[in-house]
């Protein structure tokens, strides 16, 4: 979660879907506030490959799932494994 300006109600979860040749990595952003939010997400894998997604508009009390790109596919099968491997995910902007 990110704090300040009502953005403390915005949550980021990383979803990993197993594919035949690679895992697909997506971010689910949930806005638990009564106001619409615009967020930007940053993701990076242990090799330094990075992806920035956004700004994304998330409706009040809504959620949105977006792909994070072709990176991070071989470092784990869930968010915890990816982060243990050195991957990072964060909301870098929220308004």
The first five atom37 places (N, CA, C, CB, O) and aatype in JSON, in Angstrom:
{
  "aatype": [20, 20, 20, 20, 20, 20, 20, 20, 20, 20, 20, 20, 20, 20, 20, 20, 20, 20, 20, 20, 20, 20, 20, 20, 20, 20, 20, 20, 20, 20, 20, 20, 20, 20, 20, 20, 20, 20, 20, 20, 20, 20, 20, 20, 20, 20, 20, 20, 20, 20, 20, 20, 20, 20, 20, 20, 20, 20, 20, 20, 20, 20, 20, 20, 20, 20, 20, 20, 20, 20, 20, 20, 20, 20, 20, 20, 20, 20, 20, 20, 20, 20, 20, 20, 20, 20, 20, 20, 20, 20, 20, 20, 20, 20, 20],
  "atom_mask": [
    [1, 1, 1, 1, 1],
    [1, 1, 1, 1, 1],
    [1, 1, 1, 1, 1],
    [1, 1, 1, 1, 1],
    [1, 1, 1, 1, 1],
    [1, 1, 1, 1, 1],
    [1, 1, 1, 1, 1],
    [1, 1, 1, 1, 1],
    [1, 1, 1, 1, 1],
    [1, 1, 1, 1, 1],
    [1, 1, 1, 1, 1],
    [1, 1, 1, 1, 1],
    [1, 1, 1, 1, 1],
    [1, 1, 1, 1, 1],
    [1, 1, 1, 1, 1],
    [1, 1, 1, 1, 1],
    [1, 1, 1, 1, 1],
    [1, 1, 1, 1, 1],
    [1, 1, 1, 1, 1],
    [1, 1, 1, 1, 1],
    [1, 1, 1, 1, 1],
    [1, 1, 1, 1, 1],
    [1, 1, 1, 1, 1],
    [1, 1, 1, 1, 1],
    [1, 1, 1, 1, 1],
    [1, 1, 1, 1, 1],
    [1, 1, 1, 1, 1],
    [1, 1, 1, 1, 1],
    [1, 1, 1, 1, 1],
    [1, 1, 1, 1, 1],
    [1, 1, 1, 1, 1],
    [1, 1, 1, 1, 1],
    [1, 1, 1, 1, 1],
    [1, 1, 1, 1, 1],
    [1, 1, 1, 1, 1],
    [1, 1, 1, 1, 1],
    [1, 1, 1, 1, 1],
    [1, 1, 1, 1, 1],
    [1, 1, 1, 1, 1],
    [1, 1, 1, 1, 1],
    [1, 1, 1, 1, 1],
    [1, 1, 1, 1, 1],
    [1, 1, 1, 1, 1],
    [1, 1, 1, 1, 1],
    [1, 1, 1, 1, 1],
    [1, 1, 1, 1, 1],
    [1, 1, 1, 1, 1],
    [1, 1, 1, 1, 1],
    [1, 1, 1, 1, 1],
    [1, 1, 1, 1, 1],
    [1, 1, 1, 1, 1],
    [1, 1, 1, 1, 1],
    [1, 1, 1, 1, 1],
    [1, 1, 1, 1, 1],
    [1, 1, 1, 1, 1],
    [1, 1, 1, 1, 1],
    [1, 1, 1, 1, 1],
    [1, 1, 1, 1, 1],
    [1, 1, 1, 1, 1],
    [1, 1, 1, 1, 1],
    [1, 1, 1, 1, 1],
    [1, 1, 1, 1, 1],
    [1, 1, 1, 1, 1],
    [1, 1, 1, 1, 1],
    [1, 1, 1, 1, 1],
    [1, 1, 1, 1, 1],
    [1, 1, 1, 1, 1],
    [1, 1, 1, 1, 1],
    [1, 1, 1, 1, 1],
    [1, 1, 1, 1, 1],
    [1, 1, 1, 1, 1],
    [1, 1, 1, 1, 1],
    [1, 1, 1, 1, 1],
    [1, 1, 1, 1, 1],
    [1, 1, 1, 1, 1],
    [1, 1, 1, 1, 1],
    [1, 1, 1, 1, 1],
    [1, 1, 1, 1, 1],
    [1, 1, 1, 1, 1],
    [1, 1, 1, 1, 1],
    [1, 1, 1, 1, 1],
    [1, 1, 1, 1, 1],
    [1, 1, 1, 1, 1],
    [1, 1, 1, 1, 1],
    [1, 1, 1, 1, 1],
    [1, 1, 1, 1, 1],
    [1, 1, 1, 1, 1],
    [1, 1, 1, 1, 1],
    [1, 1, 1, 1, 1],
    [1, 1, 1, 1, 1],
    [1, 1, 1, 1, 1],
    [1, 1, 1, 1, 1],
    [1, 1, 1, 1, 1],
    [1, 1, 1, 1, 1],
    [1, 1, 1, 1, 1]
  ],
  "atom_positions": [
    [[0.84, -1.19, 0.0], [0.0, 0.0, 0.0], [0.88, 1.25, 0.0], [-0.95, 0.0, 1.21], [2.03, 1.2, 0.43]],
    [[0.34, 2.32, -0.47], [1.02, 3.61, -0.45], [0.2, 4.55, 0.41], [1.22, 4.19, -1.9], [-1.03, 4.45, 0.42]],
    [[0.84, 5.44, 1.13], [0.11, 6.3, 2.05], [-0.06, 7.71, 1.54], [0.8, 6.34, 3.37], [0.57, 8.11, 0.57]],
    [[-0.94, 8.46, 2.22], [-1.1, 9.88, 1.94], [-2.19, 10.19, 0.95], [0.17, 10.43, 1.45], [-2.37, 9.46, -0.03]],
    [[-2.92, 11.27, 1.2], [-3.89, 11.77, 0.24], [-4.98, 10.8, -0.13], [-3.21, 12.2, -0.97], [-5.5, 10.86, -1.25]],
    [[-5.34, 9.91, 0.76], [-6.37, 8.94, 0.44], [-5.84, 7.73, -0.31], [-7.45, 9.58, -0.35], [-6.57, 6.78, -0.54]],
    [[-4.58, 7.76, -0.69], [-4.0, 6.65, -1.43], [-3.66, 5.47, -0.54], [-2.76, 7.11, -2.15], [-3.28, 4.41, -1.03]],
    [[-3.79, 5.64, 0.76], [-3.55, 4.5, 1.66], [-4.58, 3.4, 1.42], [-3.58, 4.96, 3.13], [-4.37, 2.27, 1.85]],
    [[-5.67, 3.72, 0.76], [-6.71, 2.73, 0.47], [-6.45, 1.99, -0.84], [-8.07, 3.4, 0.41], [-7.26, 1.15, -1.24]],
    [[-5.33, 2.28, -1.51], [-5.0, 1.62, -2.77], [-4.05, 0.47, -2.49], [-4.38, 2.63, -3.78], [-3.01, 0.65, -1.85]],
    [[-4.4, -0.72, -2.97], [-3.6, -1.91, -2.74], [-3.13, -2.5, -4.07], [-4.39, -2.96, -1.95], [-3.83, -2.43, -5.08]],
    [[-1.93, -3.06, -4.05], [-1.33, -3.68, -5.23], [-1.04, -5.14, -4.92], [-0.04, -2.94, -5.67], [-0.34, -5.45, -3.96]],
    [[-1.58, -6.04, -5.74], [-1.28, -7.46, -5.64], [-0.73, -7.92, -6.98], [-2.55, -8.29, -5.23], [-1.2, -7.48, -8.03]],
    [[0.26, -8.78, -6.94], [0.84, -9.32, -8.16], [0.27, -10.72, -8.38], [2.41, -9.36, -8.09], [0.28, -11.55, -7.47]],
    [[-0.22, -10.95, -9.59], [-0.82, -12.22, -9.94], [0.08, -12.93, -10.94], [-2.25, -12.03, -10.53], [0.57, -12.31, -11.88]],
    [[0.29, -14.21, -10.75], [1.1, -15.0, -11.66], [0.23, -16.13, -12.19], [2.39, -15.56, -10.97], [-0.27, -16.95, -11.42]],
    [[0.05, -16.16, -13.5], [-0.74, -17.2, -14.13], [0.2, -18.09, -14.92], [-1.85, -16.6, -15.05], [0.95, -17.63, -15.78]],
    [[0.16, -19.36, -14.62], [1.04, -20.29, -15.32], [0.61, -20.45, -16.78], [1.05, -21.67, -14.61], [-0.56, -20.69, -17.07]],
    [[1.57, -20.3, -17.67], [1.33, -20.5, -19.08], [2.09, -21.72, -19.57], [1.71, -19.26, -19.88], [2.89, -22.29, -18.84]],
    [[1.86, -22.1, -20.81], [2.52, -23.27, -21.35], [4.03, -23.05, -21.48], [1.93, -23.63, -22.71], [4.81, -23.96, -21.2]],
    [[4.44, -21.86, -21.89], [5.85, -21.58, -22.12], [6.44, -20.61, -21.1], [6.05, -21.04, -23.5], [7.66, -20.58, -20.9]],
    [[5.6, -19.82, -20.47], [6.08, -18.83, -19.5], [4.93, -18.45, -18.58], [6.66, -17.56, -20.22], [3.77, -18.7, -18.88]],
    [[5.28, -17.84, -17.47], [4.26, -17.33, -16.57], [3.89, -15.91, -16.98], [4.75, -17.36, -15.1], [4.75, -15.12, -17.35]],
    [[2.61, -15.6, -16.91], [2.14, -14.25, -17.2], [1.99, -13.51, -15.88], [0.78, -14.27, -18.0], [1.33, -13.99, -14.96]],
    [[2.61, -12.34, -15.79], [2.6, -11.57, -14.56], [1.71, -10.33, -14.75], [4.04, -11.15, -14.16], [1.88, -9.57, -15.7]],
    [[0.76, -10.15, -13.84], [-0.15, -9.01, -13.88], [-0.22, -8.36, -12.52], [-1.56, -9.46, -14.34], [0.14, -8.95, -11.5]],
    [[-0.69, -7.13, -12.51], [-0.91, -6.41, -11.26], [-2.4, -6.16, -11.11], [-0.12, -5.07, -11.23], [-3.07, -5.74, -12.05]],
    [[-2.91, -6.44, -9.93], [-4.29, -6.09, -9.6], [-4.24, -4.92, -8.63], [-5.09, -7.31, -8.99], [-3.66, -5.03, -7.54]],
    [[-4.84, -3.8, -9.02], [-4.87, -2.61, -8.18], [-6.29, -2.47, -7.67], [-4.41, -1.33, -8.97], [-7.25, -2.46, -8.44]],
    [[-6.42, -2.37, -6.37], [-7.73, -2.24, -5.74], [-7.81, -0.9, -5.02], [-8.01, -3.41, -4.75], [-6.94, -0.57, -4.21]],
    [[-8.85, -0.14, -5.33], [-9.06, 1.17, -4.73], [-10.22, 1.05, -3.75], [-9.34, 2.25, -5.81], [-11.38, 0.96, -4.15]],
    [[-9.91, 1.07, -2.47], [-10.93, 0.93, -1.44], [-11.41, 2.28, -0.9], [-10.41, 0.1, -0.3], [-11.98, 2.35, 0.19]],
    [[-11.18, 3.34, -1.66], [-11.63, 4.66, -1.22], [-12.89, 5.07, -1.99], [-10.51, 5.72, -1.41], [-13.27, 4.42, -2.96]],
    [[-13.51, 6.12, -1.54], [-14.72, 6.62, -2.2], [-14.4, 7.6, -3.32], [-15.62, 7.3, -1.17], [-15.31, 8.21, -3.89]],
    [[-13.12, 7.76, -3.66], [-12.7, 8.67, -4.72], [-11.93, 7.91, -5.79], [-11.84, 9.81, -4.16], [-11.2, 6.96, -5.49]],
    [[-12.08, 8.34, -7.03], [-11.31, 7.77, -8.12], [-9.83, 8.07, -7.9], [-11.79, 8.32, -9.48], [-9.49, 9.14, -7.4]],
    [[-8.95, 7.16, -8.27], [-7.5, 7.34, -8.13], [-6.81, 7.06, -9.45], [-6.93, 6.42, -7.02], [-7.28, 6.27, -10.26]],
    [[-5.67, 7.73, -9.65], [-4.79, 7.47, -10.8], [-3.47, 6.98, -10.24], [-4.6, 8.76, -11.7], [-2.84, 7.66, -9.42]],
    [[-3.05, 5.78, -10.67], [-1.83, 5.2, -10.14], [-0.88, 4.79, -11.26], [-2.16, 3.99, -9.26], [-1.31, 4.49, -12.38]],
    [[0.4, 4.79, -10.95], [1.44, 4.28, -11.84], [2.2, 3.21, -11.08], [2.4, 5.43, -12.33], [2.55, 3.39, -9.91]],
    [[2.45, 2.09, -11.76], [3.1, 0.94, -11.14], [4.46, 0.74, -11.78], [2.24, -0.33, -11.27], [4.63, 0.9, -12.99]],
    [[5.44, 0.37, -10.96], [6.77, 0.01, -11.44], [7.04, -1.43, -11.03], [7.86, 0.97, -10.87], [6.74, -1.84, -9.91]],
    [[7.63, -2.2, -11.96], [8.03, -3.57, -11.67], [9.43, -3.78, -12.24], [7.02, -4.61, -12.27], [9.75, -3.25, -13.3]],
    [[10.25, -4.54, -11.54], [11.6, -4.82, -12.0], [11.97, -6.25, -11.62], [12.61, -3.82, -11.41], [11.59, -6.74, -10.56]],
    [[12.72, -6.92, -12.5], [13.18, -8.26, -12.18], [14.63, -8.23, -11.72], [13.01, -9.2, -13.39], [15.28, -7.18, -11.81]],
    [[15.17, -9.34, -11.23], [16.53, -9.35, -10.69], [17.61, -9.0, -11.71], [16.82, -10.7, -10.11], [18.72, -8.63, -11.33]],
    [[17.31, -9.12, -13.0], [18.29, -8.8, -14.04], [18.28, -7.33, -14.43], [18.05, -9.65, -15.26], [19.05, -6.92, -15.31]],
    [[17.43, -6.55, -13.8], [17.37, -5.13, -14.11], [16.38, -4.75, -15.19], [18.7, -4.66, -14.51], [16.26, -3.57, -15.53]],
    [[15.65, -5.72, -15.73], [14.59, -5.39, -16.69], [13.45, -4.74, -15.91], [14.09, -6.67, -17.46], [13.08, -5.21, -14.84]],
    [[12.91, -3.67, -16.46], [11.88, -2.92, -15.74], [10.7, -2.61, -16.63], [12.46, -1.63, -15.18], [10.81, -2.57, -17.86]],
    [[9.57, -2.39, -15.99], [8.34, -2.04, -16.68], [7.6, -1.02, -15.83], [7.46, -3.29, -16.95], [7.49, -1.18, -14.62]],
    [[7.1, 0.02, -16.47], [6.26, 1.01, -15.79], [4.92, 1.02, -16.51], [6.92, 2.43, -15.79], [4.86, 1.11, -17.73]],
    [[3.85, 0.93, -15.74], [2.5, 0.9, -16.3], [1.7, 2.03, -15.67], [1.81, -0.48, -16.06], [1.63, 2.15, -14.45]],
    [[1.1, 2.86, -16.52], [0.25, 3.91, -16.0], [0.59, 5.25, -16.61], [0.37, 4.0, -14.51], [1.48, 5.36, -17.46]],
    [[-0.13, 6.25, -16.18], [-1.1, 6.22, -15.09], [-2.39, 5.48, -15.48], [-1.44, 7.64, -14.66], [-2.86, 5.55, -16.61]],
    [[-2.92, 4.77, -14.5], [-4.15, 4.0, -14.66], [-5.23, 4.61, -13.79], [-3.92, 2.51, -14.3], [-4.98, 4.96, -12.64]],
    [[-6.41, 4.74, -14.33], [-7.53, 5.25, -13.55], [-8.26, 4.08, -12.92], [-8.49, 6.09, -14.44], [-8.65, 3.13, -13.59]],
    [[-8.43, 4.17, -11.6], [-9.13, 3.13, -10.85], [-10.36, 3.78, -10.23], [-8.2, 2.48, -9.74], [-10.25, 4.73, -9.46]],
    [[-11.52, 3.26, -10.55], [-12.77, 3.83, -10.06], [-12.86, 3.72, -8.54], [-13.97, 3.13, -10.71], [-12.23, 2.87, -7.93]],
    [[-13.66, 4.6, -7.96], [-13.92, 4.54, -6.52], [-14.44, 3.15, -6.18], [-14.95, 5.64, -6.08], [-15.33, 2.63, -6.84]],
    [[-13.87, 2.56, -5.12], [-14.27, 1.22, -4.67], [-14.22, 0.2, -5.79], [-15.66, 1.26, -4.07], [-15.03, -0.73, -5.84]],
    [[-13.27, 0.37, -6.69], [-13.13, -0.54, -7.83], [-11.76, -1.16, -7.89], [-13.43, 0.19, -9.11], [-10.9, -0.89, -7.05]],
    [[-11.55, -2.0, -8.9], [-10.26, -2.62, -9.1], [-10.0, -2.76, -10.59], [-10.19, -4.0, -8.39], [-10.9, -2.65, -11.42]],
    [[-8.73, -3.01, -10.9], [-8.32, -3.15, -12.29], [-7.11, -4.08, -12.33], [-8.0, -1.76, -12.93], [-6.24, -4.0, -11.47]],
    [[-7.06, -4.95, -13.32], [-5.93, -5.84, -13.5], [-5.26, -5.52, -14.83], [-6.37, -7.33, -13.45], [-5.93, -5.42, -15.86]],
    [[-3.93, -5.36, -14.8], [-3.18, -5.01, -16.0], [-1.93, -5.88, -16.1], [-2.79, -3.51, -15.98], [-1.34, -6.23, -15.08]],
    [[-1.52, -6.24, -17.33], [-0.29, -7.01, -17.5], [0.93, -6.14, -17.2], [-0.2, -7.58, -18.93], [0.92, -4.93, -17.44]],
    [[1.98, -6.75, -16.67], [3.2, -6.02, -16.36], [4.27, -6.22, -17.43], [3.75, -6.46, -15.02], [5.4, -5.77, -17.25]],
    [[3.94, -6.86, -18.52], [4.9, -7.03, -19.59], [5.58, -8.38, -19.54], [5.93, -5.94, -19.54], [5.26, -9.21, -18.69]],
    [[6.52, -8.61, -20.43], [7.14, -9.92, -20.55], [8.24, -10.2, -19.52], [7.72, -10.07, -21.91], [8.86, -11.26, -19.55]],
    [[8.48, -9.27, -18.61], [9.52, -9.5, -17.63], [9.04, -10.37, -16.49], [10.03, -8.18, -17.09], [7.85, -10.61, -16.34]],
    [[9.97, -10.85, -15.7], [9.68, -11.57, -14.47], [9.11, -12.96, -14.68], [8.74, -10.78, -13.65], [8.63, -13.55, -13.72]],
    [[9.14, -13.5, -15.87], [8.43, -14.75, -16.12], [9.12, -15.98, -15.55], [8.25, -14.92, -17.58], [8.46, -17.0, -15.36]],
    [[10.4, -15.94, -15.29], [11.08, -17.16, -14.86], [11.59, -17.11, -13.43], [12.22, -17.46, -15.79], [12.41, -17.94, -13.04]],
    [[11.15, -16.15, -12.65], [11.7, -15.98, -11.31], [10.81, -16.5, -10.19], [11.98, -14.55, -11.07], [11.21, -16.43, -9.02]],
    [[9.63, -17.0, -10.5], [8.77, -17.53, -9.46], [7.36, -17.71, -9.95], [8.78, -16.63, -8.27], [6.96, -17.19, -10.99]],
    [[6.59, -18.47, -9.17], [5.22, -18.77, -9.56], [4.19, -18.02, -8.72], [4.97, -20.25, -9.46], [2.99, -18.23, -8.87]],
    [[4.67, -17.12, -7.83], [3.75, -16.26, -7.08], [4.52, -15.01, -6.63], [3.13, -17.02, -5.85], [5.74, -14.94, -6.78]],
    [[3.8, -14.05, -6.07], [4.42, -12.77, -5.7], [5.56, -12.96, -4.7], [3.36, -11.84, -5.11], [6.61, -12.34, -4.84]],
    [[5.37, -13.81, -3.7], [6.4, -14.01, -2.68], [7.68, -14.58, -3.29], [5.89, -14.94, -1.58], [8.78, -14.14, -2.95]],
    [[7.55, -15.56, -4.19], [8.73, -16.14, -4.84], [9.44, -15.12, -5.71], [8.34, -17.35, -5.69], [10.67, -15.05, -5.72]],
    [[8.67, -14.31, -6.44], [9.27, -13.28, -7.27], [10.07, -12.29, -6.42], [8.2, -12.54, -8.07], [11.19, -11.93, -6.77]],
    [[9.49, -11.85, -5.31], [10.17, -10.89, -4.44], [11.4, -11.5, -3.77], [9.21, -10.36, -3.38], [12.4, -10.81, -3.6]],
    [[11.33, -12.78, -3.39], [12.51, -13.45, -2.82], [13.63, -13.55, -3.84], [12.14, -14.85, -2.31], [14.81, -13.55, -3.46]],
    [[13.29, -13.63, -5.12], [14.29, -13.7, -6.18], [14.91, -12.35, -6.49], [13.67, -14.27, -7.43], [15.87, -12.26, -7.25]],
    [[14.36, -11.29, -5.9], [14.9, -9.95, -6.13], [14.03, -9.05, -6.98], [16.22, -10.05, -6.75], [14.42, -7.92, -7.29]],
    [[12.85, -9.53, -7.38], [11.93, -8.69, -8.14], [11.28, -7.67, -7.21], [10.85, -9.55, -8.85], [11.17, -7.91, -6.01]],
    [[10.86, -6.55, -7.76], [10.18, -5.53, -6.96], [8.96, -5.01, -7.69], [11.14, -4.36, -6.62], [8.92, -4.94, -8.92]],
    [[7.96, -4.65, -6.9], [6.7, -4.12, -7.42], [6.29, -2.98, -6.5], [5.57, -5.23, -7.49], [6.3, -3.13, -5.28]],
    [[5.93, -1.86, -7.08], [5.48, -0.76, -6.22], [4.63, 0.23, -6.98], [6.67, -0.05, -5.59], [4.75, 0.38, -8.2]],
    [[3.77, 0.9, -6.23], [3.02, 2.03, -6.77], [3.93, 3.23, -6.63], [1.63, 2.24, -6.02], [4.27, 3.63, -5.51]],
    [[4.34, 3.81, -7.76], [5.28, 4.92, -7.69], [4.6, 6.29, -7.77], [6.29, 4.8, -8.81], [5.23, 7.32, -7.53]],
    [[3.32, 6.29, -8.11], [2.58, 7.56, -8.12], [1.12, 7.24, -7.88], [2.78, 8.34, -9.47], [0.58, 6.27, -8.41]],
    [[0.49, 8.07, -7.08], [-0.94, 7.92, -6.79], [-1.51, 9.3, -6.52], [-1.18, 6.97, -5.57], [-0.95, 10.07, -5.74]],
    [[-2.61, 9.61, -7.18], [-3.27, 10.9, -6.95], [-4.76, 10.72, -6.95], [-2.85, 11.93, -8.0], [-5.5, 11.69, -6.77]]
  ]
}
